[in-house]
Amino acid sequence: MNRQSYTLKNSRRHFLRATGINLALPTFVSLAQRCRAFNNSSSPKRFVCIASNYGMYPQGFFPSTTGKDYEMPPLLRPLEAHRQKLSIFSNLDHPGVGGGHGCSATFLNGVESKKAKKDPQSLHSLDEFLGETIGRSTRFSNIRLGSGGFSWSRAGIRMPTESNPVDVYSKLFSDDTPKAKQQIRQFLKDDGSILDVVQQDAKQLNQGLAKEDQAKLDQYLTAIREVERKLSRRNEWLDIPKPTVSSSVIRGDDQSEGIIDLTYPYNTSVMYDLMVLALQTNSSNVISFGHPGGNRLFPFDGITLGYHSLTHHGQRPEIIKQLNIIESFYIEQLARFLTSLQETLDSEDRSLLDSTIVLFGSGMGNASTHSSRNLPIILAGGGLNHGSHHRFPRTGFDGRPLADLFVTILQSLGVQKERFASSTGNLNDLLS
């Protein structure tokens, strides 16, 4: 029996066990295709999402023509070297999501928190879901860096992020002392005991609750189960040594020591370097990195106004020129990151760019009008069929659901999922 047949039969066997049926299933063609895709050693194994809180200036971001012969727009010209390994999309958005700054938080789920009060689990974001699937075999199921706001747990809780490069390096590569490990082990034991008591009380309480309150309790228990999984994971990895890497990424070497700036925005390149190391050492297969919003004054020549003020440019050329300086910096850093992935081999001697799907975008389309339509989306890497600009038609107010691209990402990563968030299909025909 070859490996493919074994995998397919096991998939059917697991299906039978889950449904309590003890019959032989026929061979389903679609199931066989999925199993082949999942076991294909050339398929991508990692996912990175990079989010710009205020989107990107539309006229500088979107190409004027479609297909493979599109002219790279001025803002994206630093990406020209990676043209054949990336795709640009126009008219992707989240149907039903309104405008305002809140739409930035919907990037990876397509749901506004104010509309999810009765169903908080609908806020579960793509990165968190992937952490539960492809991220189960690594020390960190997923890593959230930079500015928070777009990662949501299964229980509908907005997840925190790490923005200090030194803390990120320590978390990834610095082992705890024996004394610290013993303290952590005791904390994990105590926390586990508390959760046991809470669950027992919740089960007793559930018997006398109305349906609406039972739903709230289920949400609460979902959050508890998430904590349990995290406690279990941390306990499992506690005595496994972390990878050993050079600290020059945060401290500099003989040539650059003392000139590394660990404050935003110059720490952006450092965070990207840490992401490459995390992927290369298999510390995590899922990473999200958010560029913050706010009205900070960027320390670049020619910038005289805060970032938020610049996004409300009102089509004034002198303001757009300043905004372009900031957005060009972001794209240059993205291009540098893709180059690093291309030049770095993973554990299977493949380019990290070929084994990693990189999504760049935002839940904000045009920040000047607080619009959530026509989101700026780039997909790179993963060995997918890239090299084109794809523009979708608009039907009334809405374009093509961005979640259709999410489904393609999931399936490319071996996750057997036909729907996610507001998806109506997938974009496999464009990228496979």
TIZA-292115 format. One record per residue (C-alpha): residue number from 1; residue in one letter; chain; x, y, z. Coordinates in Angstrom, 2 decimals. Example, Ala and Ser with C-alpha at 12.3 -4.5 7.8 and 13.67 -1.06 7.14 Angstrom:
2
<node 1; A; A; <12.30; -4.50; 7.80>>
<node 2; S; A; <13.67; -1.06; 7.14>>
END
This chain:
432
<node 1; M; A; <0.00; 0.00; 0.00>>
<node 2; N; A; <1.49; 3.33; -1.02>>
<node 3; R; A; <1.45; 6.41; 1.20>>
<node 4; Q; A; <-1.26; 8.13; -0.81>>
<node 5; S; A; <-3.65; 5.16; -0.47>>
<node 6; Y; A; <-2.89; 4.91; 3.21>>
<node 7; T; A; <-3.66; 8.60; 3.76>>
<node 8; L; A; <-6.89; 8.42; 1.81>>
<node 9; K; A; <-8.10; 5.36; 3.70>>
<node 10; N; A; <-7.24; 6.97; 7.00>>
<node 11; S; A; <-9.16; 10.11; 5.99>>
<node 12; R; A; <-12.23; 7.95; 5.33>>
<node 13; R; A; <-11.70; 6.01; 8.54>>
<node 14; H; A; <-11.57; 9.24; 10.57>>
<node 15; F; A; <-14.74; 10.40; 8.85>>
<node 16; L; A; <-16.51; 7.18; 9.84>>
<node 17; R; A; <-15.38; 7.38; 13.43>>
<node 18; A; A; <-16.54; 10.99; 13.70>>
<node 19; T; A; <-20.02; 10.09; 12.47>>
<node 20; G; A; <-20.35; 6.82; 14.38>>
<node 21; I; A; <-20.86; 4.79; 11.19>>
<node 22; N; A; <-19.04; 1.55; 10.51>>
<node 23; L; A; <-19.46; 1.17; 6.74>>
<node 24; A; A; <-17.02; 1.27; 3.87>>
<node 25; L; A; <-17.12; 4.51; 1.93>>
<node 26; P; A; <-16.60; 4.73; -1.83>>
<node 27; T; A; <-13.56; 6.53; -3.17>>
<node 28; F; A; <-14.47; 10.19; -3.59>>
<node 29; V; A; <-12.46; 11.94; -6.31>>
<node 30; S; A; <-12.54; 15.32; -4.55>>
<node 31; L; A; <-11.34; 13.74; -1.31>>
<node 32; A; A; <-8.48; 12.03; -3.10>>
<node 33; Q; A; <-7.47; 15.32; -4.72>>
<node 34; R; A; <-7.43; 17.06; -1.34>>
<node 35; C; A; <-5.34; 14.31; 0.19>>
<node 36; R; A; <-2.85; 14.55; -2.66>>
<node 37; A; A; <-2.65; 18.32; -2.21>>
<node 38; F; A; <-2.18; 17.95; 1.52>>
<node 39; N; A; <0.63; 15.42; 1.16>>
<node 40; N; A; <2.39; 17.17; -1.69>>
<node 41; S; A; <5.85; 18.04; -0.39>>
<node 42; S; A; <5.92; 21.09; -2.68>>
<node 43; S; A; <2.82; 22.66; -1.13>>
<node 44; P; A; <3.28; 25.67; 1.17>>
<node 45; K; A; <3.46; 25.04; 4.90>>
<node 46; R; A; <3.55; 28.54; 6.39>>
<node 47; F; A; <1.46; 31.70; 6.47>>
<node 48; V; A; <2.42; 35.32; 7.14>>
<node 49; C; A; <-0.02; 38.23; 7.20>>
<node 50; I; A; <1.13; 41.85; 7.10>>
<node 51; A; A; <-1.48; 44.53; 7.71>>
<node 52; S; A; <-1.42; 48.26; 7.14>>
<node 53; N; A; <-3.83; 49.89; 9.58>>
<node 54; Y; A; <-4.80; 52.73; 7.24>>
<node 55; G; A; <-4.74; 50.80; 3.98>>
<node 56; M; A; <-2.84; 52.26; 1.03>>
<node 57; Y; A; <-3.41; 55.26; -1.24>>
<node 58; P; A; <-5.52; 53.66; -4.03>>
<node 59; Q; A; <-4.17; 55.69; -6.97>>
<node 60; G; A; <-0.61; 54.69; -6.09>>
<node 61; F; A; <-1.35; 51.05; -5.27>>
<node 62; F; A; <-3.60; 49.56; -7.97>>
<node 63; P; A; <-2.27; 48.93; -11.52>>
<node 64; S; A; <-4.24; 50.53; -14.34>>
<node 65; T; A; <-4.28; 47.34; -16.42>>
<node 66; T; A; <-4.84; 43.68; -15.62>>
<node 67; G; A; <-3.18; 40.41; -16.57>>
<node 68; K; A; <0.51; 39.53; -16.61>>
<node 69; D; A; <1.62; 42.55; -18.61>>
<node 70; Y; A; <0.36; 45.15; -16.14>>
<node 71; E; A; <2.58; 48.13; -15.42>>
<node 72; M; A; <3.76; 48.12; -11.82>>
<node 73; P; A; <2.30; 51.24; -10.15>>
<node 74; P; A; <4.76; 53.75; -8.67>>
<node 75; L; A; <4.12; 52.78; -5.05>>
<node 76; L; A; <4.79; 49.08; -5.72>>
<node 77; R; A; <7.91; 49.41; -7.87>>
<node 78; P; A; <10.20; 48.10; -5.08>>
<node 79; L; A; <8.35; 44.79; -5.59>>
<node 80; E; A; <9.26; 44.53; -9.29>>
<node 81; A; A; <12.00; 41.97; -8.58>>
<node 82; H; A; <9.34; 39.66; -7.11>>
<node 83; R; A; <6.78; 40.26; -9.83>>
<node 84; Q; A; <6.54; 36.59; -10.85>>
<node 85; K; A; <6.00; 35.49; -7.26>>
<node 86; L; A; <3.18; 37.83; -6.29>>
<node 87; S; A; <-0.38; 38.67; -7.32>>
<node 88; I; A; <-2.24; 41.96; -6.96>>
<node 89; F; A; <-6.02; 42.11; -6.54>>
<node 90; S; A; <-8.51; 44.91; -7.16>>
<node 91; N; A; <-12.11; 45.05; -5.95>>
<node 92; L; A; <-11.81; 42.59; -3.10>>
<node 93; D; A; <-13.64; 43.58; 0.07>>
<node 94; H; A; <-15.77; 42.30; 2.94>>
<node 95; P; A; <-19.50; 42.52; 2.07>>
<node 96; G; A; <-21.55; 44.05; 4.84>>
<node 97; V; A; <-18.63; 45.75; 6.59>>
<node 98; G; A; <-19.18; 49.48; 7.00>>
<node 99; G; A; <-16.66; 52.29; 6.92>>
<node 100; G; A; <-14.78; 54.00; 9.72>>
<node 101; H; A; <-11.59; 53.00; 11.51>>
<node 102; G; A; <-13.27; 49.88; 12.88>>
<node 103; C; A; <-13.04; 48.20; 9.49>>
<node 104; S; A; <-9.27; 47.76; 9.99>>
<node 105; A; A; <-10.06; 45.18; 12.66>>
<node 106; T; A; <-12.10; 43.12; 10.18>>
<node 107; F; A; <-9.20; 42.36; 7.84>>
<node 108; L; A; <-8.94; 38.63; 8.60>>
<node 109; N; A; <-12.55; 37.85; 9.51>>
<node 110; G; A; <-14.85; 40.20; 7.56>>
<node 111; V; A; <-17.05; 40.80; 10.61>>
<node 112; E; A; <-17.57; 43.96; 12.64>>
<node 113; S; A; <-17.45; 43.34; 16.38>>
<node 114; K; A; <-20.61; 45.38; 16.96>>
<node 115; K; A; <-22.49; 42.97; 14.68>>
<node 116; A; A; <-21.17; 39.85; 16.39>>
<node 117; K; A; <-22.64; 40.29; 19.88>>
<node 118; K; A; <-24.97; 37.31; 19.42>>
<node 119; D; A; <-22.32; 35.22; 17.70>>
<node 120; P; A; <-18.86; 36.19; 19.01>>
<node 121; Q; A; <-17.30; 33.09; 17.47>>
<node 122; S; A; <-17.93; 34.56; 14.02>>
<node 123; L; A; <-15.05; 36.95; 14.78>>
<node 124; H; A; <-12.54; 34.08; 14.61>>
<node 125; S; A; <-9.81; 35.36; 12.28>>
<node 126; L; A; <-7.89; 33.55; 9.56>>
<node 127; D; A; <-4.54; 33.67; 11.36>>
<node 128; E; A; <-5.98; 32.31; 14.60>>
<node 129; F; A; <-7.78; 29.54; 12.72>>
<node 130; L; A; <-4.54; 28.59; 10.95>>
<node 131; G; A; <-2.80; 28.57; 14.31>>
<node 132; E; A; <-5.22; 25.85; 15.37>>
<node 133; T; A; <-4.55; 23.80; 12.22>>
<node 134; I; A; <-1.13; 24.11; 10.60>>
<node 135; G; A; <0.33; 25.70; 13.77>>
<node 136; R; A; <-0.25; 22.74; 16.07>>
<node 137; S; A; <3.17; 21.14; 15.54>>
<node 138; T; A; <5.31; 24.17; 16.42>>
<node 139; R; A; <6.30; 25.71; 19.73>>
<node 140; F; A; <4.14; 28.75; 19.02>>
<node 141; S; A; <0.88; 28.05; 17.23>>
<node 142; N; A; <1.01; 31.60; 15.91>>
<node 143; I; A; <2.95; 34.77; 16.59>>
<node 144; R; A; <1.28; 38.18; 16.63>>
<node 145; L; A; <3.59; 41.16; 16.17>>
<node 146; G; A; <3.34; 44.91; 15.83>>
<node 147; S; A; <0.03; 46.68; 16.20>>
<node 148; G; A; <-2.95; 44.68; 17.43>>
<node 149; G; A; <-6.53; 44.82; 16.30>>
<node 150; F; A; <-7.09; 42.25; 13.55>>
<node 151; S; A; <-6.48; 38.88; 15.26>>
<node 152; W; A; <-9.52; 37.36; 16.98>>
<node 153; S; A; <-9.73; 34.14; 18.99>>
<node 154; R; A; <-12.36; 31.44; 18.53>>
<node 155; A; A; <-14.20; 32.95; 21.50>>
<node 156; G; A; <-14.35; 36.35; 19.79>>
<node 157; I; A; <-11.62; 37.99; 21.86>>
<node 158; R; A; <-9.21; 40.45; 20.26>>
<node 159; M; A; <-5.73; 39.06; 20.73>>
<node 160; P; A; <-2.72; 41.03; 22.04>>
<node 161; T; A; <0.51; 41.53; 20.12>>
<node 162; E; A; <4.24; 41.92; 20.78>>
<node 163; S; A; <5.82; 45.15; 19.53>>
<node 164; N; A; <9.20; 45.14; 21.31>>
<node 165; P; A; <11.86; 43.35; 19.23>>
<node 166; V; A; <13.91; 42.44; 22.32>>
<node 167; D; A; <10.89; 40.78; 23.93>>
<node 168; V; A; <10.12; 38.96; 20.69>>
<node 169; Y; A; <13.71; 37.69; 20.43>>
<node 170; S; A; <13.65; 36.55; 24.06>>
<node 171; K; A; <10.34; 34.75; 23.58>>
<node 172; L; A; <11.59; 32.94; 20.50>>
<node 173; F; A; <15.20; 32.12; 21.33>>
<node 174; S; A; <16.05; 32.66; 25.02>>
<node 175; D; A; <15.65; 29.62; 27.28>>
<node 176; D; A; <14.27; 30.08; 30.78>>
<node 177; T; A; <16.54; 29.29; 33.73>>
<node 178; P; A; <15.86; 26.06; 35.68>>
<node 179; K; A; <14.38; 28.12; 38.51>>
<node 180; A; A; <12.11; 30.03; 36.13>>
<node 181; K; A; <10.98; 26.76; 34.52>>
<node 182; Q; A; <10.04; 25.37; 37.91>>
<node 183; Q; A; <8.02; 28.48; 38.68>>
<node 184; I; A; <6.29; 28.28; 35.29>>
<node 185; R; A; <5.55; 24.60; 35.84>>
<node 186; Q; A; <3.90; 25.43; 39.18>>
<node 187; F; A; <1.92; 28.29; 37.64>>
<node 188; L; A; <0.68; 25.97; 34.89>>
<node 189; K; A; <-0.37; 23.40; 37.47>>
<node 190; D; A; <-2.20; 25.99; 39.58>>
<node 191; D; A; <-3.91; 27.53; 36.56>>
<node 192; G; A; <-4.96; 24.09; 35.36>>
<node 193; S; A; <-6.54; 23.32; 38.76>>
<node 194; I; A; <-8.45; 26.60; 38.69>>
<node 195; L; A; <-9.80; 25.85; 35.22>>
<node 196; D; A; <-10.99; 22.41; 36.39>>
<node 197; V; A; <-13.00; 24.02; 39.18>>
<node 198; V; A; <-14.43; 26.67; 36.86>>
<node 199; Q; A; <-15.55; 24.06; 34.34>>
<node 200; Q; A; <-17.24; 21.97; 37.01>>
<node 201; D; A; <-19.15; 25.00; 38.30>>
<node 202; A; A; <-20.10; 25.98; 34.75>>
<node 203; K; A; <-21.57; 22.55; 34.02>>
<node 204; Q; A; <-23.73; 22.73; 37.12>>
<node 205; L; A; <-24.81; 26.27; 36.28>>
<node 206; N; A; <-25.72; 25.31; 32.71>>
<node 207; Q; A; <-28.64; 23.12; 33.83>>
<node 208; G; A; <-30.77; 26.03; 34.97>>
<node 209; L; A; <-30.02; 28.57; 32.24>>
<node 210; A; A; <-32.23; 29.83; 29.44>>
<node 211; K; A; <-31.06; 29.27; 25.85>>
<node 212; E; A; <-29.69; 32.81; 25.49>>
<node 213; D; A; <-27.66; 32.47; 28.66>>
<node 214; Q; A; <-26.50; 29.00; 27.62>>
<node 215; A; A; <-25.05; 30.56; 24.48>>
<node 216; K; A; <-23.14; 33.09; 26.61>>
<node 217; L; A; <-21.89; 30.28; 28.82>>
<node 218; D; A; <-20.76; 28.33; 25.76>>
<node 219; Q; A; <-18.74; 31.34; 24.65>>
<node 220; Y; A; <-17.18; 31.46; 28.12>>
<node 221; L; A; <-16.33; 27.76; 28.01>>
<node 222; T; A; <-14.82; 28.19; 24.55>>
<node 223; A; A; <-12.47; 30.79; 26.00>>
<node 224; I; A; <-11.56; 28.39; 28.82>>
<node 225; R; A; <-10.78; 25.62; 26.35>>
<node 226; E; A; <-8.48; 28.01; 24.49>>
<node 227; V; A; <-6.62; 28.73; 27.73>>
<node 228; E; A; <-6.35; 25.01; 28.42>>
<node 229; R; A; <-4.79; 24.41; 25.02>>
<node 230; K; A; <-2.25; 27.16; 25.59>>
<node 231; L; A; <-1.35; 25.81; 29.03>>
<node 232; S; A; <-0.93; 22.32; 27.62>>
<node 233; R; A; <1.23; 23.56; 24.73>>
<node 234; R; A; <3.48; 25.58; 27.00>>
<node 235; N; A; <3.93; 22.60; 29.34>>
<node 236; E; A; <4.79; 20.30; 26.43>>
<node 237; W; A; <7.51; 22.63; 25.13>>
<node 238; L; A; <8.87; 23.78; 28.51>>
<node 239; D; A; <11.86; 21.40; 28.59>>
<node 240; I; A; <12.58; 21.44; 24.86>>
<node 241; P; A; <15.52; 23.81; 24.15>>
<node 242; K; A; <14.81; 26.75; 21.93>>
<node 243; P; A; <16.80; 27.26; 18.71>>
<node 244; T; A; <20.14; 28.99; 19.04>>
<node 245; V; A; <20.52; 32.04; 16.80>>
<node 246; S; A; <22.76; 35.08; 16.83>>
<node 247; S; A; <21.52; 38.10; 18.78>>
<node 248; S; A; <23.01; 40.43; 16.16>>
<node 249; V; A; <19.50; 40.92; 14.75>>
<node 250; I; A; <18.64; 43.04; 17.80>>
<node 251; R; A; <22.07; 44.06; 19.09>>
<node 252; G; A; <24.11; 44.57; 15.94>>
<node 253; D; A; <27.45; 43.03; 15.04>>
<node 254; D; A; <30.98; 44.41; 14.95>>
<node 255; Q; A; <30.14; 46.59; 11.97>>
<node 256; S; A; <26.65; 47.79; 12.94>>
<node 257; E; A; <26.67; 47.65; 16.74>>
<node 258; G; A; <25.04; 50.72; 18.23>>
<node 259; I; A; <23.16; 51.83; 15.13>>
<node 260; I; A; <20.18; 49.47; 15.26>>
<node 261; D; A; <17.10; 51.48; 16.16>>
<node 262; L; A; <14.60; 49.33; 18.05>>
<node 263; T; A; <11.86; 51.98; 18.09>>
<node 264; Y; A; <9.13; 52.29; 15.49>>
<node 265; P; A; <9.31; 52.70; 12.52>>
<node 266; Y; A; <12.99; 51.80; 12.12>>
<node 267; N; A; <12.50; 48.57; 14.04>>
<node 268; T; A; <10.30; 47.39; 11.16>>
<node 269; S; A; <13.26; 45.76; 9.42>>
<node 270; V; A; <14.27; 44.10; 12.72>>
<node 271; M; A; <10.77; 42.65; 13.14>>
<node 272; Y; A; <10.91; 41.28; 9.60>>
<node 273; D; A; <14.30; 39.69; 10.35>>
<node 274; L; A; <12.83; 38.07; 13.47>>
<node 275; M; A; <9.94; 36.74; 11.39>>
<node 276; V; A; <12.39; 35.11; 8.96>>
<node 277; L; A; <14.25; 33.49; 11.87>>
<node 278; A; A; <11.00; 32.26; 13.42>>
<node 279; L; A; <10.01; 30.60; 10.14>>
<node 280; Q; A; <13.47; 29.22; 9.41>>
<node 281; T; A; <13.75; 27.58; 12.86>>
<node 282; N; A; <10.18; 26.20; 12.68>>
<node 283; S; A; <9.34; 28.12; 15.85>>
<node 284; S; A; <6.00; 28.97; 14.25>>
<node 285; N; A; <4.20; 28.43; 10.94>>
<node 286; V; A; <1.80; 31.33; 11.36>>
<node 287; I; A; <2.77; 34.98; 11.88>>
<node 288; S; A; <0.80; 38.22; 11.73>>
<node 289; F; A; <2.43; 41.66; 11.74>>
<node 290; G; A; <0.50; 44.92; 11.95>>
<node 291; H; A; <1.77; 48.36; 10.99>>
<node 292; P; A; <0.20; 50.77; 13.50>>
<node 293; G; A; <-2.08; 53.67; 12.78>>
<node 294; G; A; <-2.30; 56.65; 15.11>>
<node 295; N; A; <-1.12; 60.16; 14.36>>
<node 296; R; A; <2.58; 59.68; 15.01>>
<node 297; L; A; <4.98; 62.00; 13.21>>
<node 298; F; A; <7.27; 59.75; 11.17>>
<node 299; P; A; <10.94; 60.77; 11.38>>
<node 300; F; A; <11.37; 60.97; 7.60>>
<node 301; D; A; <12.57; 63.92; 5.59>>
<node 302; G; A; <9.64; 65.81; 4.11>>
<node 303; I; A; <7.07; 64.69; 6.74>>
<node 304; T; A; <5.41; 67.59; 8.57>>
<node 305; L; A; <2.09; 66.06; 9.68>>
<node 306; G; A; <1.01; 63.00; 11.67>>
<node 307; Y; A; <0.23; 59.76; 9.86>>
<node 308; H; A; <-3.53; 59.88; 10.47>>
<node 309; S; A; <-3.71; 63.48; 9.31>>
<node 310; L; A; <-1.91; 62.55; 6.10>>
<node 311; T; A; <-4.37; 59.76; 5.31>>
<node 312; H; A; <-7.14; 62.39; 5.22>>
<node 313; H; A; <-5.45; 64.09; 2.31>>
<node 314; G; A; <-8.57; 65.24; 0.44>>
<node 315; Q; A; <-6.62; 64.70; -2.81>>
<node 316; R; A; <-4.26; 67.55; -1.95>>
<node 317; P; A; <-0.99; 66.84; -3.83>>
<node 318; E; A; <1.31; 68.18; -1.12>>
<node 319; I; A; <-0.30; 65.90; 1.49>>
<node 320; I; A; <-0.37; 62.86; -0.81>>
<node 321; K; A; <3.35; 63.38; -1.45>>
<node 322; Q; A; <4.04; 63.05; 2.29>>
<node 323; L; A; <1.76; 60.02; 2.63>>
<node 324; N; A; <3.62; 58.39; -0.24>>
<node 325; I; A; <6.88; 58.66; 1.72>>
<node 326; I; A; <5.41; 56.56; 4.54>>
<node 327; E; A; <3.72; 54.02; 2.29>>
<node 328; S; A; <6.84; 53.67; 0.15>>
<node 329; F; A; <8.76; 52.82; 3.31>>
<node 330; Y; A; <6.27; 50.04; 4.07>>
<node 331; I; A; <6.51; 48.59; 0.56>>
<node 332; E; A; <10.30; 48.77; 0.57>>
<node 333; Q; A; <10.34; 46.82; 3.83>>
<node 334; L; A; <7.93; 44.26; 2.37>>
<node 335; A; A; <10.17; 43.86; -0.69>>
<node 336; R; A; <13.20; 43.36; 1.56>>
<node 337; F; A; <11.27; 40.74; 3.53>>
<node 338; L; A; <10.35; 38.82; 0.37>>
<node 339; T; A; <14.00; 38.92; -0.71>>
<node 340; S; A; <15.07; 37.50; 2.66>>
<node 341; L; A; <12.51; 34.71; 2.36>>
<node 342; Q; A; <13.70; 33.96; -1.18>>
<node 343; E; A; <17.34; 33.73; -0.05>>
<node 344; T; A; <16.68; 31.65; 3.08>>
<node 345; L; A; <16.22; 27.88; 2.92>>
<node 346; D; A; <13.80; 25.98; 5.14>>
<node 347; S; A; <14.41; 22.57; 6.73>>
<node 348; E; A; <13.57; 20.89; 3.40>>
<node 349; D; A; <16.10; 23.02; 1.47>>
<node 350; R; A; <13.35; 25.00; -0.19>>
<node 351; S; A; <13.23; 28.76; -0.39>>
<node 352; L; A; <11.13; 30.06; 2.48>>
<node 353; L; A; <9.25; 32.18; -0.04>>
<node 354; D; A; <8.18; 29.03; -1.89>>
<node 355; S; A; <7.00; 27.35; 1.30>>
<node 356; T; A; <5.31; 30.43; 2.79>>
<node 357; I; A; <2.15; 32.23; 1.69>>
<node 358; V; A; <2.49; 35.96; 2.39>>
<node 359; L; A; <-0.62; 38.13; 2.51>>
<node 360; F; A; <-0.29; 41.91; 2.55>>
<node 361; G; A; <-3.33; 44.14; 2.92>>
<node 362; S; A; <-5.77; 45.92; 5.17>>
<node 363; G; A; <-9.37; 46.00; 6.27>>
<node 364; M; A; <-9.30; 49.68; 5.29>>
<node 365; G; A; <-9.60; 50.58; 1.63>>
<node 366; N; A; <-9.45; 54.36; 1.22>>
<node 367; A; A; <-8.52; 55.94; 4.55>>
<node 368; S; A; <-9.28; 59.44; 3.27>>
<node 369; T; A; <-12.98; 58.56; 3.12>>
<node 370; H; A; <-12.90; 55.79; 5.75>>
<node 371; S; A; <-14.03; 53.38; 3.05>>
<node 372; S; A; <-13.81; 49.62; 3.50>>
<node 373; R; A; <-14.24; 48.92; -0.22>>
<node 374; N; A; <-11.55; 47.82; -2.70>>
<node 375; L; A; <-9.02; 46.63; -0.15>>
<node 376; P; A; <-5.32; 46.80; -1.11>>
<node 377; I; A; <-4.37; 43.12; -1.39>>
<node 378; I; A; <-1.12; 41.43; -2.43>>
<node 379; L; A; <-0.52; 37.69; -2.18>>
<node 380; A; A; <3.02; 36.37; -2.57>>
<node 381; G; A; <4.96; 33.13; -2.37>>
<node 382; G; A; <3.68; 29.68; -1.58>>
<node 383; G; A; <4.57; 28.32; -5.01>>
<node 384; L; A; <1.25; 29.59; -6.35>>
<node 385; N; A; <0.52; 30.75; -9.89>>
<node 386; H; A; <1.51; 34.40; -9.57>>
<node 387; G; A; <2.52; 37.23; -11.86>>
<node 388; S; A; <-0.84; 38.88; -12.60>>
<node 389; H; A; <-3.08; 41.72; -11.53>>
<node 390; H; A; <-6.66; 40.50; -11.09>>
<node 391; R; A; <-9.56; 42.96; -11.11>>
<node 392; F; A; <-13.07; 41.79; -10.20>>
<node 393; P; A; <-16.36; 43.43; -11.20>>
<node 394; R; A; <-18.43; 45.27; -8.63>>
<node 395; T; A; <-22.08; 44.40; -8.06>>
<node 396; G; A; <-23.67; 47.46; -6.58>>
<node 397; F; A; <-21.71; 48.41; -3.49>>
<node 398; D; A; <-19.71; 45.20; -3.14>>
<node 399; G; A; <-16.82; 43.61; -5.00>>
<node 400; R; A; <-15.65; 40.00; -4.75>>
<node 401; P; A; <-15.47; 38.73; -1.15>>
<node 402; L; A; <-11.92; 38.81; 0.16>>
<node 403; A; A; <-12.82; 35.64; 2.05>>
<node 404; D; A; <-12.82; 33.79; -1.30>>
<node 405; L; A; <-9.06; 34.36; -1.32>>
<node 406; F; A; <-8.94; 33.12; 2.28>>
<node 407; V; A; <-10.46; 29.81; 1.19>>
<node 408; T; A; <-7.78; 29.42; -1.48>>
<node 409; I; A; <-5.10; 30.17; 1.12>>
<node 410; L; A; <-6.56; 27.56; 3.47>>
<node 411; Q; A; <-6.79; 24.88; 0.80>>
<node 412; S; A; <-3.29; 25.65; -0.47>>
<node 413; L; A; <-2.04; 25.05; 3.08>>
<node 414; G; A; <-3.78; 21.68; 3.22>>
<node 415; V; A; <-6.77; 22.76; 5.31>>
<node 416; Q; A; <-9.92; 21.12; 3.97>>
<node 417; K; A; <-12.25; 24.09; 4.20>>
<node 418; E; A; <-14.86; 25.05; 1.59>>
<node 419; R; A; <-16.14; 28.20; 3.29>>
<node 420; F; A; <-14.66; 30.83; 5.58>>
<node 421; A; A; <-16.30; 34.01; 6.87>>
<node 422; S; A; <-18.30; 35.63; 4.03>>
<node 423; S; A; <-16.84; 33.52; 1.23>>
<node 424; T; A; <-18.99; 32.40; -1.68>>
<node 425; G; A; <-16.33; 30.31; -3.38>>
<node 426; N; A; <-12.57; 30.46; -3.93>>
<node 427; L; A; <-9.94; 31.87; -6.29>>
<node 428; N; A; <-8.24; 28.55; -7.02>>
<node 429; D; A; <-8.68; 28.98; -10.77>>
<node 430; L; A; <-6.51; 32.10; -10.68>>
<node 431; L; A; <-3.74; 30.84; -8.43>>
<node 432; S; A; <-3.43; 27.09; -8.94>>
END
